[in-house]
Amino acid sequence: MPACPQCQSSHTVKNGRIHNGKQRFKCKACGRQFIEHPTQKRVTPEQIALIDRLLLERLSQAAIARVAQVSESWIESYVAVEAGRIPRQAQVRPKKKAV
């Protein structure tokens, strides 16, 4: 059995399969579920900087996904998280002029 990528414990058990048929394992020590050889690539800080610049250029999310080589669903979730971090602007009303 493979070691847990989080706690390095060798106490792991088989825990079914994922959608594409790869074996899933579960760590008995920390409870984390993982697969032995993940194929998912991490999004690099350079890609995130590129995505931020392209978002400012108002390109579509599909275009940004193609250019940055990430999935459209990743772009959607990234935009949702980043939009939540932007503070809301205050509603300012003009003062009434005295007569």
C-alpha positions in Angstrom: 0.0 0.0 0.0 1.2 3.5 -0.7 2.2 5.9 2.1 -0.2 8.8 2.9 0.9 12.0 1.2 -0.2 14.1 4.2 1.1 12.3 7.2 3.5 9.7 5.5 1.8 6.9 7.4 2.0 3.4 5.9 -1.4 2.4 7.5 -3.5 2.8 4.4 -6.4 0.7 3.0 -8.1 0.5 -0.4 -11.2 2.7 -0.5 -13.0 2.2 -3.8 -12.2 3.8 -7.2 -12.6 7.3 -8.6 -14.6 8.2 -11.7 -11.9 7.1 -14.2 -11.2 3.8 -12.5 -8.1 4.7 -10.5 -7.7 3.1 -7.1 -8.5 5.3 -4.1 -6.9 4.8 -0.7 -7.7 6.0 2.8 -5.2 6.7 5.5 -6.1 5.0 8.8 -4.0 7.5 10.8 -5.3 10.9 9.5 -8.4 9.9 7.5 -7.3 11.5 4.2 -8.4 10.0 1.0 -6.0 10.0 -2.0 -5.0 8.2 -5.2 -1.5 6.8 -5.7 -0.4 8.7 -8.8 -2.5 11.9 -9.3 -2.4 13.4 -12.7 -3.9 16.8 -11.8 -1.4 19.6 -12.2 -1.2 22.5 -9.7 -1.9 26.0 -11.0 1.4 27.9 -10.7 1.7 31.5 -9.3 2.7 32.6 -12.9 -0.5 31.2 -14.3 -2.5 33.0 -11.6 -0.8 36.3 -12.4 -1.6 35.7 -16.1 -5.2 34.9 -15.2 -5.5 38.1 -13.1 -4.1 40.2 -16.0 -6.5 38.6 -18.5 -9.5 39.1 -16.2 -8.6 42.8 -16.1 -8.6 42.8 -19.9 -12.2 41.6 -19.7 -11.6 38.4 -21.8 -14.2 35.6 -21.5 -13.6 32.9 -18.9 -13.4 30.3 -21.8 -10.7 32.3 -23.5 -8.8 32.7 -20.3 -9.0 29.0 -19.6 -7.6 28.2 -23.1 -4.7 30.7 -22.7 -3.8 29.7 -19.2 -4.4 26.0 -19.8 -6.7 25.5 -16.9 -10.3 24.3 -16.8 -13.3 26.6 -17.2 -14.7 25.3 -13.9 -11.4 26.2 -12.1 -11.6 29.8 -13.6 -15.3 30.1 -12.4 -14.4 29.0 -8.9 -11.3 31.3 -8.8 -13.4 34.3 -9.9 -16.1 33.5 -7.3 -13.5 33.4 -4.5 -11.7 36.5 -5.6 -15.0 38.4 -6.0 -15.8 37.6 -2.4 -12.6 39.2 -1.3 -13.4 42.6 -2.9 -15.0 45.0 -0.4 -18.4 46.4 -1.3 -18.4 50.1 -2.2 -20.4 52.4 0.0 -23.5 53.9 -1.5 -22.9 57.7 -1.6 -25.7 60.1 -2.2 -25.1 63.7 -3.2 -25.9 66.3 -0.7 -29.0 68.5 -1.2 -28.2 72.1 -1.9 -29.5 74.6 0.5 -31.8 77.2 -1.1 
